[in-house]
Amino acid sequence: MSTQPLLSVRHLTTEFHLADKQVARALEDVSFDVMPGQTIGLVGESGCGKTTTLMSVMRLLPANGRITSGNVYFRGNDLLTLREYEMRLHRWKDMAIIFQGAMNALNPVIKIGDQIREAILLHDLMDHDAADYRVDELLELVGIPRARRGQYPHQYSGGMRQRAMIAMALACSPSLLFADEPTTALDVMIQAQVLELLKEIQKKLGLAIVLVTHDLGVVAEMCDSVVVMYGGKVAEYGSAELVYNQPQHPYTQRLLESFPDLNRSTDPSAGSGQDLATIPGTPPRLNALPPGCRFSPRCYKSVEICTQIAPNLVDMATPGSGARHLAACHLLNGTEIEDL
Amino acid sequence: MNENWTLFMRNLRDFWRAFRRNKLGLLGGFLVLTAIIVAVCAPLLTPYAPTDVIRDANGRGMTFAPPSVHGPLGTDDAGRDIWSQLVYGARISLTVGFLAGFIAMFVGSLLGTLAGYFGGRVDNLLMRITDVLLVIPDLPLMLVLVATLRQMDLHISPLAVLIAVIGLLYWTSTARLIRSQVLTIKERQFVDRARAIGAGHAHIVRKHILPQIMPLIVANTVLVLSIAILVESGLAFLGLGDPTKPSWGTMLNFAFDRSAVANGAWWFYLPPGFAIVWVTLGCVLLGNVLEEMLNPRLTAHHLEGDQNMIAIPKQRVE
């Protein structure tokens, strides 16, 4: 961990202004690092701020969203201090995003090839022939036959659309790729293909990926480190290995338990045919957050202090191991951290 | 480029195939087209110039002569041929109507797009202006405006004043229509995606929003044209036309001024009236049919597949 992080998000707080002067705090004090070439997973239930995190970093929040504090450093430059036109130069050139649901992210009345070319021409000065050549290159990279570049999105299958989105994302050779639930709405076979493709491309091009998902299996397979989010805050953050094998936060523990695990069901002592664990309730509404720990109303370990004071992140890694494993829970006895 | 051209031609062919089946649309197209052809070919269709006085054997002007071999539609109070006036009047009426209609469309589309796309304060301001224009009675406002502008000695032709006033007052409904459509398109995710790839507002509007509202603009233009022609006729009838360049409205004005009704000269006032109905009816029929074909909200077509939202209805599945 001696190299400089590619992206480092620090104390990011984002609010949405709702009707009736209400304010929903969608993100609070979110911090994490993305190293070059690394894959980091953002996990959590729906409405926990995963997508908002991506949109805040790219500064693509809807009109009622505001980043109220924090910093987003990309290669050491704070993106939040840039003017809009400067930010536009960073988008796609440095960081690209694959949206949730490729169908909607593609313009239905423009040919796929032209949409990819659009991204290229917005950033790189080149003539149309050169751009066309690049489009062919990209399509080949994601395994779409060249002949289909002249087709419209509705003529593509779901998996191909997602691959076209990936091709578009790679158009300007970004060093950072955000993938916002890239596999939702795809069937399992295609999901595997798309993830395989992402991995392959990452290996080939050496880009860093921020993967938003609620599929923990995907995280286990793809990610180097994991940020578990709950109610707009970081609940647990550490290397994928540590978070998986020694989950510290009750939320992470329950989340992991609520996914089927092949190893667990074959263990005779645990008893096969056991029901999967569930977490009762739903994530808090962001304009009516509970006092104290946001998970406390649903937490089976909740004690009095949990409903009063919000816990800070503490480091649970073995001291001296050099690794970091942060979790925010009152019941943990970790090392206080200065700053991430 | 070539590929786009063939695609365009194919779309055009598909469009024609669907259009051909619609009898009302065909009728509307016919009415509008004949009017345009008559206006363009005016000198070929008229035996006299509109200002020529037809004289009898004694060299006296034939005033209020009924339709005869001398003039297919008779003559007016000064012995001038009505048919010639009608044909040349088409030029004036259509020119004023078309130019004013296009100005209205342009202003309406521009303001509607701005209001819909930027929203917030811009939207609020533009829509309040629209509201104000909508509640002011058009006719008195136009009368005052045209009369005032005439008085100001601006060295602009009276027709240009008419065009400007009509064009700058009749964009409100268009603006609202375009705004509502832009509002829905703006929320689609591909607009977010366009922002994410680093596109600016101009690029997004040009590449992603305008192509989607273009069909709506085309259909609406035809409807606005008919309104512009009607309004022009109304103003000209009230004496605000250019007497040296008589439109159909001006002809009606002359007819009433020179007591054509009292003289029983129906051939003086009926033809311009019919001509106005001919063109406006044509525009309305054509506009309605185009709107039906191009506006996704009015067709059941978009329920079949979400992709061809604005494409021209077609049965072909690729």
Contacts between the chains, C-beta under 8 A, distances in Angstrom:
chain1	res1	chain2	res2	distance
A	58	B	196	6.3
A	60	B	192	6.5
A	60	B	195	5.7
A	60	B	196	5.8
A	63	B	119	6.8
A	63	B	120	6.9
A	85	B	200	7.5
A	88	B	198	4.5
A	88	B	199	7.6
A	88	B	200	6.4
A	89	B	198	6.7
A	90	B	198	7.7
A	91	B	195	7.6
A	91	B	196	5.8
A	91	B	197	6.5
A	91	B	198	4.0
A	92	B	196	6.8
A	92	B	197	4.4
A	92	B	198	4.8
A	93	B	198	6.9
A	96	B	196	7.5
A	96	B	197	7.6
A	97	B	196	5.2
A	99	B	189	6.1
A	99	B	192	7.2
A	99	B	193	6.0
A	99	B	196	7.7
A	101	B	189	7.1
A	104	B	188	6.7
A	104	B	189	3.8
A	104	B	190	6.7
A	105	B	189	4.9
A	105	B	190	5.7
A	105	B	192	7.4
A	105	B	193	4.3
A	106	B	190	5.9
A	106	B	193	7.4
A	107	B	190	4.3
A	107	B	194	7.8
A	107	B	208	5.8
A	108	B	190	7.7
A	108	B	306	7.2
A	108	B	307	4.6
A	108	B	308	7.5
A	108	B	309	6.4
A	109	B	211	6.2
A	109	B	212	6.7
A	109	B	309	7.6
A	109	B	310	6.4
A	109	B	311	7.0
A	110	B	207	7.7
A	110	B	208	8.0
A	110	B	211	7.9
A	118	B	194	7.9
A	118	B	197	7.0
A	118	B	199	7.8
A	118	B	207	6.8
A	119	B	197	4.4
A	119	B	198	8.0
A	122	B	197	5.9
A	122	B	198	5.3
A	122	B	199	5.8
A	122	B	203	7.1
A	123	B	197	8.0
A	123	B	198	6.2
A	150	B	3	6.9
A	152	B	307	6.7
A	153	B	307	6.7
A	154	B	305	6.6
A	154	B	306	7.9
A	154	B	307	3.3
A	154	B	308	7.5
A	155	B	318	6.4
A	168	B	197	7.5
A	171	B	197	7.8
